[in-house]
Each structure stands twice: as C-alpha cells, then as structure tokens.
Amino acid sequence: MKDRIALIVKESGLTKAKFAEKINVSAAFVTMMCSGASSPSDRTIADICREFRVNETWLRTGEGPMHMESNQHDRLERFFGDVLTGAPDARSDLLAAMAKLPPEFWGMLTDCAREIVSNLDTKKERQEKPLTLPKVAARGAVDQDALSNANTDIQLPDMESDIIP
C-alpha cells in the first residue's frame, strides 16, 4: 500500500504537507505511510479516497482502476469548488476573463481546450513529443490546417482590451 500512497501523493502534485492537510494528518505521517513505517487507519484511507477520487479497493489491494469513475458534473463541481474556495490564481483569472467573452467565442475556446487536452494525452503516451497548441485564426475560428500541424503557435483574437479587465 505504501507505493500506492506514494503514487497518489506524487500524482496529486501537492507537497506532502499540503497532501496531509487535505486528509487531516501530519506531513510526517504521510512520509511514514509512503515509506511503510506506518499504516493508514480506515478513516485515513477513506479520506484519501474521498479527497483524491481513489478507488478504495485499488488503494488497499492494488486491484482494479486507481481512480473512481466520475461524471462531468462531478468533475466540474470539484473544479469550481477548488477555484472558489482557494486563493485567486490563474484558474480564477481565466474564468473571470472567459465570463466577459461574447457567446460566439465559446466554441473556439472549447476547440482550443480539447486540442490542448488531446496534446497532453498524446504527450503522456509518447513522452518525447513536445506540447503543441492549436493556431487560432484572427476571427476566432480554429484553423483546421493548423490543428494538424505538430508545432503551431496560438494567436488570440485582437480583443484583449475588451476581455481582460
């Protein structure tokens, strides 16, 4: 179980201290669980599973998928909850700017975000492939030829003064 807990800590992107805060234990205890010096209680296991969407069977035995299945509503609820309860950061700045966009830009943003996610997934599969981002035409539509180009740039519409406060 120690290796699985260490993997969860690593994949969370949090320091052991921040990870510990989320599950109400000390950073020292997280270190001890990761090394195998201590075993988590049933409550700590439940907290890890809840906070990090980990499948309890996988955490205890290594069997089954690591993460619990979640639907889009659950993912959005967690994301917006984190953004709203945390300190202002790039996510909240991006959402504030997006809220000021006219509806005709939402399709473009969706296309760009999907392309970025696709490129991240591909990069994970091929570790050697650099991250690429879609080229955006001046009028806000995604340039389909640019999407197939492996190394393209982003060119945002010239609306900065209308979008960014």
C-alpha angles and dihedrals in degrees: 000000000000092000091049092050090048089051092051090050091049095046092047089065089220129126114250088253093055091043089052091051091055093054097036099245134110124271088239090058091051088053090049092050091049091051095044093243090120134024123222120247121240088258092053091048089051090048092050091049093048098044097043100031092241123163106245093215090055092048094050100038110010090241124128129009119333096228131049116244113257133184127228092262092056092048092049092046092053093045096049091042090055092046094047096046097042131077115276110280141152091295094056091043091052093048092048090052092046091052089062095053120106115246094255090070096057094081091052092049091049091051092048093048093048090050091050091050091048091051091048090051091048091047091053089051094046103028090192096063113097119233111265129194128204120260111237122211118236093254094055101260118122111252102234093202090055092052090063092049109096097215112037137147132234117243111184122206114268095256101105095125090052095046108037115060 
